[in-house]
Amino acid sequence: MNKEILKSIAEAMMQTPKGLLAMDESSPTCAKRFAALSIPETEENRIRYRELIISTPNLSNYISGAILFDETFHQKMSTGVLFRDHLKEIGVLPGIKVDAGAKDFSNHPNEKITEGLDGLRERLVKYESLGAKFCKWRAVITIGESIPSDSCISSNCNALARYASLCQENNLVPIVEPEVLINGKHSIEECDKITRSTLKCLFDELKLINIYFPGVILKPSMVISGDKNSNRANFDRVAEMTVKCLKDMCPKDLGGVAFLSGGQTNDEATNHLKIMNSGIHDLPWRVTFSYARAIQQSALNAWSGKDENYEKAQTILAERAKLCSEASVGNN
């Protein structure tokens, strides 16, 4: 582990006024989104779509790093340039999702455990040699009747810590993503309680395994009411409770915070982030975004697999990225 390298990468990822672009949807997830728009589910179309994203003019004004799926990391654009090399050329750090997905947690109905640790050390050595600068691992915590269990939280946080240690061993900055799902009828207070329990467990595990915190980026969900709650908390309440939760639970020397959008609407994702960065909250670290759908979905809808919609889709994507960038410094 080289702490100077890890810290410099984390600082580049968190540079103002930028955020991270999560374009690491697995092939099955991408297929579902294509199917909804009647786009043929082929590798060629996945390449076309992802090339549309990273060739968007001025993207690097708003995006510091892009999280890629393994398939994309090794693919070439229509120009013959590797996706990862194009990102470097435009000043965007290439990153890679390395978990193998959330699977059913044995003997724990309705809960998930993220897999992918087997062979991870060898994969990380290869990714780093090919130019990756950071990685991502997502854990899923579901709020429901009698869940999440302590064992689900602790097992997922232990896996996140083991992943983070292997990343730092290879001078790759780990993004740790403990997503408390928005799905459900739960109150914002219940979300706060579960998020706090999850973050406490996560940072206890990271500390136990000697993780270097300035070389770690946290990708959390916001403290927010369930999407099926009939009396959801407003923007100011979400921002206030999220900031308080993070300040109470996260180490002050953490490399930074980059939120997932997690099922929020575009407006919700940007407004919550804007309020957090509006100056009314004293933040000990940079708080920005690591959005997928909140930046891409509108552009994907506009493109719909048709070449004649290419420029229109890129214009929409650039505008979404710009709005998120502005929100990350308290504007828009």
N, C-alpha and C positions, 0 to 999 in steps of 0.2 A: 504493500500500500504506500502510495506517495501522496501525503496529505496536501502538499502544495498543488499537485495536479488536480486532485479531487475538488479542492476549494475553488480553483480557477475555473473549472468546468461548471460548477454549481453557480458561480457568480455570472458566468456568461449566459447560463440558462435563465437566470433571474434578472437580467439587465432591463432597466427601465427604458421605454415603456412597453416591453414585449411580454409575450407569454408563450406557452407551448401548444402545438397543434397535435392532437391525438388522431392519427389516421391509421390506427393499428387494428381496425376491425378484422376479425378472422374471416376466412373465405365463406364459411356458412352464414356469418352475420351480414357480410356484404351481399351475399346472395338474397337474403331476406329483404334487404333494402332495395335491391334491384328489382326483385319480384313485385314489390308494391308499386313500382313504376313501369312495369312490363319491359324492363331492360333485360335482354338475354344474359343469363348468369354464366359468363365465360371468363377465362383468364384474360383474354384480349380486352374485354370491357373493363375489367378491374384495372388493367394497366392504363387504359384511356382515361378512366375516372381519376386515378391517382396522379397521372401526369397533368390533368386539368388543374388539380389542386396545387401542385408544387411549381407549376409554370405560371401561376397567377402573377401578373405584374405587381411589383412593390410588396410582395408577400413578406420579405425579410424586414420591412419597416415595422411589422407588427408581431412577427414570429421569431423566436430565438432558437427553437428546436422543434423537431418533428419526430413523433414516435411512430415507427414503422412496424408492420407485420413482417414476419420472417420472409414470406413470399416476395414482398415489395423490396425488402432490403437487398435481395439478390437479383432483382429484375432490372431491365434496361428500358429507358424511355424510347419513343419513336426516333429520337436523334441518335440512338446508340449509346447514350451516356447512362451509366448506372444511376438509379434514383439517389442512392446515398452520395454519389459524387456530385450530382447536380445540386443537392442541398448544400454541400460544402462550398461549391462555387458561388452560390448566392448568399453565403454567410449564415446559413441555418445549420445548427448542429444536428447530425443524424443520431437518432436513438432507436431502441429496439424493445418490443414487448417480448419477454422471455418466459412468462408462465404458460402452462399448458391448459389453462381454463379452470373455471370453478365446477367441481363435480359434486355429486351427492355425497354428503358426509355420513359415513357408515354409522348406523344405529342412532342417527339424529335426524328424524323426519323434518323435511322442509328447510334443512340447513345445508350449506355448501362448504367445501374445503378446496382450496386452490392447489393444484398439482403442478409438477414441473421441476422439482429439485434434482431428480435423477439425471445425471449427465450434464448438469448445468455448468459446472466448472469448465468442462471442455468446450461447451458452446460459447461461454463468455470469452475464453482465450481467443477463439476464432473471431467472434464479433469485434473484439477490441483490435485485433490485427487487421481487420477489414475497414476500420475507421469509425466504429461506433464510439460515442462519447458517454452515453448514459443508457440506462435500462428502465423497464417498468414491470411491476408485478402487482396484480390486482387481487384483493381479497374481498369477499362479499359477506356482509352481515345483514341478515333479514330481521326486521321487527315484526313480531306476530304473537299469537297466543303461546305463552310460556317460552318464547324464543326472543333473542338469541340465548343459547346456553353458554355458560362459562367456558365449557370445553371447545365450543365453536370459536369463540373469540381467542382463547389462548392458543389453540392449534393453528389458526390462521396467522396470528401475530408471531408465533415462533417461526413459521415458514417464511414470513416477510423478513424476519431478522436474519435467518440463515441465507436467504437470497441476497440481502443487503451486504452481508459479510463477504460473500463470494464476489459480488460486484466490486467492492472496494479493494479486494485482493488484486483485482485486475485493472485498477484505476478507472473503473466505470462508475459514474454517479448513479446510485440507486434511487429511483422514484418509488416510494412506498405508498400504496394506494389501498387504504382500508375503507371501502365504500359501505356506508350504512345506507341501505336502499331507501328510496323515497316511497316505494310502493306500500300502500296500506292506509289505514284510517288513524294511525297514531298521531298524538299531539306533538307539538314542537318540544314540550317539556320531556316527553318520553324519548324523543330523538336526542335531546341534549344528554339525558342520562346514559343512553346506550353509547353515544359518541364519546363521552368522557371515559366510560369503562373501557372502550376499545382503544382509545389513545393512551390511557394509562398503561394498559397491558402491552401495547406496541412499544412504547418508549422504555418500559422496564426490560423488555426482551432485547431491544437494540442496545441498551446500556450494558446488559449482562454479557453480550457477545462482543463488546468493545468496539461498537460502531463509532466512526468519526462523524459527529453531527453536522459540522459545516459542509461536509460532502454528501449530504442527504437532502432530497427534496420530498416533502410531504404532499401527497395528492389526496386531500380529504373531500368528503361530501360536506355540504353545508348543514348546519343545524336548522332543520326545516320541518314543517308539518307534512304528514303523509299526503300523497296526492289524492287520496279518497276522503280526506278529512273535510267535513262540511264547513268548518270554521277555521280556515288556515291563517296562520300568522302573516302579518303584512311585511313589506320589504324592510322597514326599519327594525322590526323585531327580529327578523331572521339575521340581519347584519349584526345587530347588537349581541345576540346570543351566540352567534358563530364566533365572533371575535373574542368574547369573554371565554368561551370554551377553549379556544386555541391558546389564548394567553395563559390560561390556568394549567393546561395539560402539556404544552410543547416546550422543549428546551429553548432557551434564549439564543443559543448559538446554532440553531437549525439553519441549514443552507437556504431555505425558503419554503413558501407554500404556494402551490398551484392547484386551484380547485378544479374538480370535475363538475360537469353541468348536471349529470345524474338525473335525467328525466325532466329537468326544468324547461320551461319555454325559453326562447331566445331572450325575451324581455326580462324574465325573471333572472336568468343567469347573468346578464349584464348589469341590471339594476342593483342586485345584491352586491356584486363586486364593486360597483361604483360607490355605493354608500360606505362600504368597509374602508375604501381608500379616500374618502372625502375629506379627511383631516380631523374628524371628530373622534377617531380612535387612534390611540398611540400604539403603533404596530412595531414590534421589535425585529421583524424580518419583512422582506418583500412578500406581498400577497398578490398573486396574479392568477392567471387561468391556464388550464390544460384541457381545453374543450374539444369535443368531437362534433356531435350533432349541432351544438349551438353556433358553430362556425360553418359546418359543411352541409347540413340538411337542406337549407333553402337553395343552395347552389345545385345540389344533386337533383332536387325537384325541378329546377329550371332547365338543367341539362337533359335529363331523361334519356340519355344515351344518344342524343341527336347532335351531329356535328354543327348544324346551323345554330344551335343554342350555346355553343362553346364560350364565346366571348361574353354573352349575357350571364352565364353561370359564373364565370371568373369575376365579373364586375360585382355580382352579389356576394361571392366569397370574400373578395377584398374588402367590401363594405362591412361585412360581419366581423372580419378580423380587426378592422380599424375600430369598430365600436367596442370590441372587447379590449383592445389596447388602450383606448381612451378610458374605459371603465377601470382599468388596472392602475390608473393614476388619478382617479376620482372625477373624471370628466365625462361628457356626452349628455 
